[in-house]
Amino acid sequence: MDAEADTWPSAYLAILPAGPIHTLDPTGYLIWSTAVDVGEETEVIAEVCVVTGETAGHIGADVTAFLGELVRMGLLKAGPES
């Protein structure tokens, strides 16, 4: 992914077979896919900062909050590496 947000993909996620479908905008997809790839919250924040050009001080709390929401919705599992 490059730094141009308008080129990032969106995603539709659901817990099958009957879960609701959740739509992730490009930023949500970036956070979710990075979390799936690297797992650890600090690494997710660092990678999102690299891609977006933002600082951890500016977006870290928002990324952390969104990761928590993904866990709450069952779209990401919390664990020692999350």
TALINPE-V386829 format. One record per residue. N is the residue number from 1. OMEGA is omega in degrees with one decimal (none if undefined). Layout:
BEGIN
{{N,OMEGA} {N,OMEGA}}
END
This chain:
BEGIN
{{1,176.4} {2,-173.8} {3,180.0} {4,-175.0} {5,-178.3} {6,176.7} {7,-179.8} {8,177.7} {9,169.5} {10,179.8} {11,172.0} {12,-178.6} {13,176.9} {14,172.0} {15,-175.4} {16,14.0} {17,-169.6} {18,-175.8} {19,175.3} {20,177.1} {21,178.2} {22,177.8} {23,176.0} {24,174.5} {25,-177.8} {26,179.1} {27,176.3} {28,177.5} {29,178.5} {30,-179.0} {31,-178.6} {32,-176.9} {33,176.6} {34,178.2} {35,178.5} {36,-177.7} {37,-172.4} {38,173.6} {39,-172.2} {40,-174.2} {41,-178.5} {42,177.6} {43,176.5} {44,179.8} {45,-179.3} {46,-178.7} {47,177.6} {48,176.8} {49,179.0} {50,-176.5} {51,-174.5} {52,-176.4} {53,178.4} {54,177.1} {55,177.9} {56,178.1} {57,-178.5} {58,-174.2} {59,-175.1} {60,-178.8} {61,178.7} {62,177.8} {63,178.5} {64,179.4} {65,-179.8} {66,175.7} {67,177.0} {68,178.2} {69,176.9} {70,177.7} {71,-179.6} {72,-179.8} {73,-179.1} {74,-177.9} {75,178.5} {76,179.2} {77,175.0} {78,178.6} {79,-177.9} {80,-178.2} {81,-176.4} {82,none}}
END
